[in-house]
């Protein structure tokens, strides 16, 4: 079912409105932090591939999902151990310029400038595009087709955001509201991270008004990639913009938007850089 959106596929094959809204669109909205209108525009091929690979189309024999104890920060230290002294934080990039026949120039907001033979931009697609002081039309077309959406994220202890029946509490819990707004999702961090704590710690996206303000522990803002038919086409054009003008792009937006996809994208760039260096040697 190429070139079809999720809502087109559901309508064409006669799926009920209740099943579409209460399960498929709700799951899509929760997993990718999208509102219902965006979820309806998801490419059905992308949706089916992801749900099949993750066992979400069956009731029995689903694969066991696992997490890293302590969260993502726990794997950053061992991954960067060999070059941690070369990492420079608090160095915000102002712009990246790539003059023909010259090294890539990275300008920082503190006034410093560094030159490199090759630059890997490992950020969100919209951030990567905004860093380029001289983006090509091709870079604008590809990166611009892979947008991100901001989400308000609240850490709290208000268990009213979880299902009323405690036996139904899961790692991920979503709530449906009237209309076509986002399906709000609440993560039960005690289950998700195996926390042994007297209180239940929750993380809720895009439903701040429903949370008891006295139970809020922290407020954050994270951006998640949004996927469309145009975005799927852009993902196939990775080779059109990578390795050109001494510039490479990697991030989870090239695949499904998850941590594993960010890692896979980084390895793809690293392998391509090594292959290019061997050819030049």
Kinemage of the C-alpha trace (Angstrom):
@kinemage 1
@onewidth
@group {chain A} dominant
@subgroup {mainchain}
@vectorlist {calphas} color= white
{ca unk a 1} P 0.000 0.000 0.000
{ca unk a 2} L 2.562 2.581 -1.074
{ca unk a 3} L 1.628 6.253 -1.404
{ca unk a 4} L -1.294 5.846 1.004
{ca unk a 5} L -1.813 7.547 4.322
{ca unk a 6} L -3.046 5.606 7.325
{ca unk a 7} L -6.510 7.193 7.242
{ca unk a 8} L -6.870 6.459 3.506
{ca unk a 9} L -5.996 2.808 4.074
{ca unk a 10} L -8.408 2.450 7.004
{ca unk a 11} L -11.261 4.004 5.024
{ca unk a 12} L -10.575 1.960 1.893
{ca unk a 13} L -10.624 -1.338 3.788
{ca unk a 14} L -13.679 -0.576 5.911
{ca unk a 15} L -12.148 -0.477 9.397
{ca unk a 16} L -14.608 0.844 11.970
{ca unk a 17} L -14.259 4.355 13.338
{ca unk a 18} L -14.076 2.973 16.894
{ca unk a 19} L -11.212 0.573 16.080
{ca unk a 20} L -9.374 3.226 14.065
{ca unk a 21} L -9.627 5.915 16.727
{ca unk a 22} L -9.443 3.873 19.919
{ca unk a 23} L -6.562 1.613 18.912
{ca unk a 24} L -4.591 2.300 15.724
{ca unk a 25} L -4.667 6.098 15.680
{ca unk a 26} L -4.392 6.298 19.471
{ca unk a 27} L -1.343 4.016 19.478
{ca unk a 28} L 0.243 5.977 16.637
{ca unk a 29} L -0.450 9.273 18.373
{ca unk a 30} L 1.008 7.999 21.654
{ca unk a 31} L 4.118 6.297 20.243
{ca unk a 32} L 5.204 9.236 18.085
{ca unk a 33} L 3.724 12.035 20.229
{ca unk a 34} L 1.574 13.233 17.339
{ca unk a 35} L -1.924 14.700 17.318
{ca unk a 36} L -4.685 12.746 15.591
{ca unk a 37} L -4.533 14.759 12.368
{ca unk a 38} L -0.804 14.081 12.029
{ca unk a 39} L -1.328 10.413 12.916
{ca unk a 40} L -3.902 10.101 10.141
{ca unk a 41} L -1.327 11.388 7.650
{ca unk a 42} L 1.286 8.775 8.598
{ca unk a 43} L 2.380 6.664 5.605
{ca unk a 44} L 0.617 3.321 5.989
{ca unk a 45} L 3.704 1.430 4.757
{ca unk a 46} L 5.798 3.040 7.517
{ca unk a 47} L 3.091 2.262 10.083
{ca unk a 48} L 2.644 -1.408 9.104
{ca unk a 49} L 6.389 -2.062 8.983
{ca unk a 50} L 6.935 -0.603 12.454
{ca unk a 51} L 3.928 -2.309 14.066
{ca unk a 52} L 4.825 -5.675 12.509
{ca unk a 53} L 8.470 -5.454 13.598
{ca unk a 54} L 7.443 -4.586 17.155
{ca unk a 55} L 4.681 -7.181 17.522
{ca unk a 56} L 1.902 -4.613 17.860
{ca unk a 57} L -0.400 -6.277 15.322
{ca unk a 58} L -0.878 -9.418 17.405
{ca unk a 59} L -2.301 -10.165 20.838
{ca unk a 60} L -0.088 -13.136 21.734
{ca unk a 61} L 3.650 -13.829 21.512
{ca unk a 62} L 4.672 -10.198 21.512
{ca unk a 63} L 8.421 -9.510 21.768
{ca unk a 64} L 9.812 -8.486 25.156
{ca unk a 65} L 10.643 -4.774 25.268
{ca unk a 66} L 13.672 -3.869 27.350
{ca unk a 67} L 15.171 -0.671 28.753
{ca unk a 68} L 18.615 0.411 29.890
{ca unk a 69} L 18.747 0.650 33.693
{ca unk a 70} L 19.155 4.275 34.695
{ca unk a 71} L 18.048 5.644 31.338
{ca unk a 72} L 19.919 6.808 28.259
{ca unk a 73} L 22.579 8.664 30.226
{ca unk a 74} L 23.923 5.291 31.376
{ca unk a 75} L 25.015 4.275 27.892
{ca unk a 76} L 26.484 7.656 26.961
{ca unk a 77} L 29.463 7.298 29.327
{ca unk a 78} L 30.772 3.957 27.972
{ca unk a 79} L 30.091 5.026 24.380
{ca unk a 80} L 32.149 8.207 24.750
{ca unk a 81} L 34.807 6.895 27.146
{ca unk a 82} L 37.614 6.728 24.567
{ca unk a 83} L 37.166 10.320 23.415
{ca unk a 84} L 35.405 12.047 26.311
{ca unk a 85} L 38.274 14.537 26.705
{ca unk a 86} L 37.613 15.747 23.147
{ca unk a 87} L 33.951 16.603 23.753
{ca unk a 88} L 33.309 20.333 24.136
{ca unk a 89} L 30.012 21.269 25.764
{ca unk a 90} L 28.405 24.728 25.970
{ca unk a 91} L 29.703 25.450 22.461
{ca unk a 92} L 26.549 26.507 20.620
{ca unk a 93} L 26.938 26.592 16.857
{ca unk a 94} L 25.973 29.851 15.164
{ca unk a 95} L 26.456 28.733 11.561
{ca unk a 96} L 28.349 26.300 9.361
{ca unk a 97} L 29.871 27.576 6.118
{ca unk a 98} L 31.286 25.437 3.318
{ca unk a 99} L 33.204 27.622 0.866
{ca unk a 100} L 34.162 25.762 -2.350
{ca unk a 101} L 37.658 24.267 -2.232
{ca unk a 102} L 38.168 25.202 1.419
{ca unk a 103} L 37.653 23.449 4.793
{ca unk a 104} L 34.253 23.502 6.461
{ca unk a 105} L 34.085 26.462 8.858
{ca unk a 106} L 32.094 26.083 12.079
{ca unk a 107} L 31.261 29.415 13.729
{ca unk a 108} L 30.266 29.398 17.406
{ca unk a 109} L 28.105 31.951 19.210
{ca unk a 110} L 31.018 32.840 21.507
{ca unk a 111} L 32.938 34.183 18.506
{ca unk a 112} L 35.266 31.213 18.013
{ca unk a 113} L 35.706 29.522 14.650
{ca unk a 114} L 37.068 26.067 13.821
{ca unk a 115} L 37.810 24.478 10.446
{ca unk a 116} L 37.389 20.789 9.559
{ca unk a 117} L 37.744 18.572 6.511
{ca unk a 118} L 34.405 16.893 7.278
{ca unk a 119} L 31.549 17.796 9.623
{ca unk a 120} L 28.900 15.409 10.981
{ca unk a 121} L 25.736 17.193 12.112
{ca unk a 122} L 24.124 14.819 14.630
{ca unk a 123} L 21.040 16.837 15.567
{ca unk a 124} L 17.363 16.979 14.686
{ca unk a 125} L 16.736 17.664 11.006
{ca unk a 126} L 15.336 21.164 11.551
{ca unk a 127} L 18.277 22.074 13.799
{ca unk a 128} L 20.731 20.772 11.199
{ca unk a 129} L 19.129 22.888 8.493
{ca unk a 130} L 19.157 26.005 10.680
{ca unk a 131} L 22.898 25.557 11.360
{ca unk a 132} L 23.793 25.664 7.683
{ca unk a 133} L 24.721 29.175 6.666
{ca unk a 134} L 24.722 28.166 3.008
{ca unk a 135} L 22.197 25.322 2.601
{ca unk a 136} L 21.734 23.909 -0.876
{ca unk a 137} L 18.281 23.589 -2.416
{ca unk a 138} L 18.611 19.817 -2.093
{ca unk a 139} L 19.399 20.075 1.629
{ca unk a 140} L 16.402 22.361 2.109
{ca unk a 141} L 14.162 19.905 0.258
{ca unk a 142} L 15.296 16.751 2.083
{ca unk a 143} L 15.725 18.071 5.623
{ca unk a 144} L 12.653 20.284 5.325
{ca unk a 145} L 10.499 17.223 4.605
{ca unk a 146} L 11.425 15.684 7.978
{ca unk a 147} L 9.875 18.074 10.552
{ca unk a 148} L 9.839 17.876 14.346
{ca unk a 149} L 7.069 18.792 16.786
{ca unk a 150} L 7.603 20.120 20.316
{ca unk a 151} L 6.014 18.302 23.248
{ca unk a 152} L 5.579 19.523 26.814
{ca unk a 153} L 6.843 16.843 29.188
{ca unk a 154} L 5.960 16.803 32.900
{ca unk a 155} L 7.567 14.672 35.632
{ca unk a 156} L 5.055 14.235 38.459
{ca unk a 157} L 3.487 11.901 41.031
{ca unk a 158} L -0.200 12.402 40.171
{ca unk a 159} L -1.419 8.840 39.570
{ca unk a 160} L -4.818 10.102 38.373
{ca unk a 161} L -3.193 10.240 34.927
{ca unk a 162} L -2.859 6.443 35.032
{ca unk a 163} L -5.789 4.025 34.474
{ca unk a 164} L -8.346 3.988 37.285
{ca unk a 165} L -7.803 0.254 37.769
{ca unk a 166} L -4.293 -0.213 39.160
{ca unk a 167} L -4.038 -3.689 37.628
{ca unk a 168} L -4.177 -1.985 34.224
{ca unk a 169} L -1.145 0.219 34.916
{ca unk a 170} L 1.505 -0.297 32.233
{ca unk a 171} L 4.805 1.253 31.211
{ca unk a 172} L 2.915 3.315 28.600
{ca unk a 173} L -0.633 4.512 29.272
{ca unk a 174} L -2.643 6.660 26.870
{ca unk a 175} L -5.861 8.624 27.310
{ca unk a 176} L -8.320 9.645 24.605
{ca unk a 177} L -10.101 12.973 24.693
{ca unk a 178} L -12.994 14.295 22.587
{ca unk a 179} L -12.101 15.738 19.196
{ca unk a 180} L -8.931 15.243 17.197
{ca unk a 181} L -6.362 16.418 19.725
{ca unk a 182} L -3.338 14.414 20.751
{ca unk a 183} L -3.760 11.161 22.598
{ca unk a 184} L -1.944 12.026 25.802
{ca unk a 185} L 0.509 9.452 27.062
{ca unk a 186} L 1.762 8.871 30.612
{ca unk a 187} L 4.801 6.718 31.311
{ca unk a 188} L 4.867 4.848 34.612
{ca unk a 189} L 8.559 5.272 35.418
{ca unk a 190} L 8.477 2.789 38.311
{ca unk a 191} L 7.588 0.030 35.849
{ca unk a 192} L 9.590 1.389 32.928
{ca unk a 193} L 12.833 1.816 34.868
{ca unk a 194} L 12.252 -0.789 37.587
{ca unk a 195} L 12.185 1.814 40.356
{ca unk a 196} L 11.604 0.562 43.896
{ca unk a 197} L 10.105 3.700 45.409
{ca unk a 198} L 7.270 4.493 47.844
{ca unk a 199} L 5.726 6.854 45.276
{ca unk a 200} L 4.805 6.287 41.642
{ca unk a 201} L 6.743 8.580 39.345
{ca unk a 202} L 5.019 9.500 36.093
{ca unk a 203} L 6.020 11.343 32.937
{ca unk a 204} L 3.110 12.848 30.978
{ca unk a 205} L 3.186 14.436 27.536
{ca unk a 206} L 0.896 17.293 26.501
{ca unk a 207} L -1.635 17.132 29.335
{ca unk a 208} L -0.286 19.565 31.920
{ca unk a 209} L -3.718 21.001 32.745
{ca unk a 210} L -4.894 17.622 34.087
{ca unk a 211} L -2.001 17.282 36.554
{ca unk a 212} L -2.198 18.459 40.157
{ca unk a 213} L 0.331 21.350 40.182
{ca unk a 214} L 1.448 20.370 43.685
{ca unk a 215} L 2.511 16.991 42.296
{ca unk a 216} L 4.713 18.382 39.520
{ca unk a 217} L 8.449 17.731 39.982
{ca unk a 218} L 9.818 19.070 36.707
{ca unk a 219} L 8.866 20.583 33.347
{ca unk a 220} L 10.700 19.861 30.100
{ca unk a 221} L 10.268 20.327 26.374
{ca unk a 222} L 11.267 17.648 23.885
{ca unk a 223} L 10.815 17.481 20.129
{ca unk a 224} L 9.827 14.340 18.222
{ca unk a 225} L 9.990 13.695 14.460
{ca unk a 226} L 6.758 13.649 12.455
{ca unk a 227} L 6.402 11.249 9.527
{ca unk a 228} L 4.577 11.825 6.235
{ca unk a 229} L 4.647 10.454 2.694
{ca unk a 230} L 6.993 13.299 1.746
{ca unk a 231} L 9.182 12.383 4.708
{ca unk a 232} L 9.437 8.748 3.610
{ca unk a 233} L 10.591 9.900 0.184
{ca unk a 234} L 13.133 12.213 1.829
{ca unk a 235} L 14.539 9.316 3.887
{ca unk a 236} L 15.370 7.529 0.629
{ca unk a 237} L 17.454 10.532 -0.485
{ca unk a 238} L 20.061 10.130 2.257
{ca unk a 239} L 22.826 9.674 -0.297
{ca unk a 240} L 21.826 12.848 -2.150
{ca unk a 241} L 22.969 15.145 0.662
{ca unk a 242} L 25.422 13.101 2.745
{ca unk a 243} L 29.107 13.416 1.981
{ca unk a 244} L 28.512 16.518 -0.139
{ca unk a 245} L 30.377 19.725 0.674
{ca unk a 246} L 32.197 17.950 3.507
{ca unk a 247} L 28.927 17.556 5.406
{ca unk a 248} L 27.137 14.527 6.862
{ca unk a 249} L 23.784 14.259 8.619
{ca unk a 250} L 22.715 11.623 11.140
{ca unk a 251} L 19.793 11.311 13.495
{ca unk a 252} L 16.815 9.154 14.417
{ca unk a 253} L 14.689 11.006 11.844
{ca unk a 254} L 16.269 8.922 9.051
{ca unk a 255} L 14.337 5.870 10.303
{ca unk a 256} L 11.674 5.461 13.026
{ca unk a 257} L 12.629 8.228 15.446
{ca unk a 258} L 13.972 6.114 18.336
{ca unk a 259} L 17.331 5.802 20.103
{ca unk a 260} L 18.258 2.685 18.149
{ca unk a 261} L 17.602 4.588 14.930
{ca unk a 262} L 19.942 7.364 16.029
{ca unk a 263} L 22.656 4.783 16.683
{ca unk a 264} L 22.056 3.081 13.339
{ca unk a 265} L 22.209 6.426 11.553
{ca unk a 266} L 25.492 7.317 13.260
{ca unk a 267} L 27.039 3.985 12.283
{ca unk a 268} L 25.923 4.541 8.701
{ca unk a 269} L 27.768 7.855 8.567
{ca unk a 270} L 30.860 6.421 10.291
{ca unk a 271} L 31.049 3.509 7.855
{ca unk a 272} L 30.612 5.851 4.893
{ca unk a 273} L 33.355 8.152 6.190
{ca unk a 274} L 35.728 5.205 6.627
{ca unk a 275} L 34.952 3.948 3.126
{ca unk a 276} L 35.574 7.411 1.677
{ca unk a 277} L 38.890 7.691 3.554
{ca unk a 278} L 40.039 4.296 2.266
{ca unk a 279} L 39.220 5.270 -1.308
{ca unk a 280} L 41.174 8.511 -0.924
{ca unk a 281} L 44.219 6.750 0.574
